Amino acid sequence: MTKNLKKGVLIAVLLAAAAPAISACNTFAGAGEDIQRGGAAIEREANRNR
């Protein structure tokens, strides 16, 4: 393989590996919102049952 081809393959592999991590940002944000809503619901029930 030539140097340019190796470099191109390496870049392609790195981009392919980074794609799930980049797209997971939205998933983590959504999970954080869900956890926050769950915590709020628990807090409401705790306050209601004092």
C-alpha positions, 0 to 999 in steps of 0.5 A, a space after each residue: 500500500 502507498 502512504 496516501 492510501 494507508 492514510 486514507 484508510 486510517 482516516 476512514 476507520 477513525 471516522 467510522 469509529 467516531 460516528 457512534 460516539 458523536 451520535 450518542 450525544 443526543 442519546 445521553 441528553 435524552 437519558 438525562 432528561 428522562 432521569 431528571 423527570 424520574 427524580 422529579 416524580 419521586 420528589 413529588 411523591 415523597 412530598 405528597 406522602 409526608 
